[in-house]
Amino acid sequence: SVEWGEELVTRTLAQIAVVEEAFAAIPTDRTFKVLVAEEHPTLVNLQKELQTLLPFFKGQMHSLLGLAVTFSTIDGD
């Protein structure tokens, strides 16, 4: 119900669908390790699409909702 919220949801869901398509395009006839070693184009594309999706959650979404993200660690690392 926030201003631009509906547009953000629409754009985020559309990018999630693109990420799912990129994931589905990864060949299953070789191991992930082999595909990484080959720098297979489908993995490069998946990484690109995930990087496109990240700002929707990391920046725009919690900015619109007024959320503060803090990081802490229990074990002190």
N, C-alpha and C positions, 0 to 999 in steps of 0.2 A: 504494500500500500504506500510505499515511499515514492517520491518523484523519481522517474526513470527506472523504477524497480521492475516493472513489467517488461520493459525493453531489455534490461540486463538479464532477466530470467530467460527471455526468448533467445538472446544472443549466446548465453551460456549453454543452454540446452542444444542449440545448433552446433556449437563447437564441441560439445561432448559427443554428439553424433559423428562429427568428423573424426574425432579421436578413436571412437569405436570402429569406424570404417578403416582407419589406418592400422589399427591393431589387427583387424580381421584379414588384412592384406599380407600380413607377415607369413612367409612360407612355413609350413609345418613339417617339411621333409628333412630339415636339418636342425641341429640343436641351436639354441640361442647363442651359445658360446661361439659356434661356427659363424653364425650370421653377424655377430659383433666383430669377429676377426676379419670378416669379409667387408665390413662396413656396408652391409647390404642397404640398398636405397630405401627399402620399406622401413627399416629401423630409423634411418635418418629422417624420413618423413614423419614417422610416429613421434620422434623427439621434437621436431618442428611444431607439430600440432599440439603436443602437450605444453610446449613453451607458449603457444598462442593462448591456450586455455588458462594457464596459471594466473595471469593478471586479473581475470574475472573473479577469482576467489581471493587472491592475495591483496589486491588493491581496490578494485571497484566495488565488490560486494560489501566488504566490511566498512568501506568508506560511506556508501549509501545507507547502510544500517546503523552507522555510528558505533561500531564495535571496536574495542581496543584489544589488540593481540599482544600478549606478553609471553615471554619465554622464560622458563625457569627449569632448573634441574634439581632433583632430589639428592642425587649422589655427589654433587659438587663438581662434576666434570665440566 
